[in-house]
Amino acid sequence: MITKHSVICSDKTPIVTTLYDSATPKGTIIIASAIGVKQDYYARLAVFLSENSFNVITFDYRATGESQSEKNGVALCSQLSDWGEKDIEAVIEFSEGRGLPVYFIGHSIGGQILGLSKSAVNLKKIIFIASSAPYWRRWAFPDNIKILLTANVVFPFISYIRSDFPIKLLGLGNQNIPSALIRQWAKWMSASDYLFSEKFNLNLSGYQEITQDILSIGFTDDNLAPENNIRELLSFFPNSNSDVKLIDPKEVNASKIGHVGFFNDKFKHNLWEDILLLLKQENN
């Protein structure tokens, strides 16, 4: 059964979640979206997991997707960190209230901001998909120049002339989001320590407190999350036993996976089965 739920964050902002109930649930899996990606993009994976004994929750961050409204628009979403501190936090709390072990799959920024949630310490297992700490110097030439120009010129310029940033037009997602968030994201990407830089004054204590195993899955053809950036992100989870699994599309008879391809159901019988097996092992 698939149902919609409004979850209220600590600052009274509502966000819309979709709950995929399993007939025989062994746990609840949260799927946290990449920037500019609506929750319904993850529906195929959510259905697959729910058919295999896990409840699944997807959600749209405030001011995006189904969580857009006058009450939680740009004015209440001036900080990208709210997505971790308040939105992911509220979804974890909601999931814990269902009385089952809670697992987490973070796609791209969904993994990056996990440590901003104080309840992340309660998760049973953490999996990152194409999640990294992007900084232009960690790309090889000439991609590093492209990233430098994107973060320091393209993103700031477009975000100042438009109130909503055309992520969809640029091929970076399937929805536009408030430009104020893109300006902040560009600043993060311009710092060698990404969001972990002291100049952003974020409460990073949660990253130190996470001790669960983290499996970080990357792809050799993902130009947005190269291996060194993936490993850089994991370095900010110093007390977690983390592991990187880098997959070449050829290993799964695919021509391309890239940054978002993992969630295509053509990978149901290999990549998704591997994730399912891991989660069931952790559940025992």
Secondary structure, DSSP 8 states (H G I E B T S, - for coil): -EEEEEEE-TTS-EEEEEEE--SS-S-EEEEE--TT--GGGGHHHHHHHHTTT-EEEEE--TTSGGG-SSTTSGGG---TTHIIIIIIHHHHHHHHTTTS-EEEEEETHHHHTGGGSGGGGG-SEEEEES-----GGGS-TTHHHHHHHIIIIIHHHHHHH-SEE-TTTTTS-SS-EEHHHHHHHHHHHTSTTGGGSGGG----HHHHH--S-EEEEEETT-TTS-HHHHHHHHTT-TTS-EEEEEE-GGGGT-S--TTTGGGSGGGTTTHHHHHHHHHHHHH-
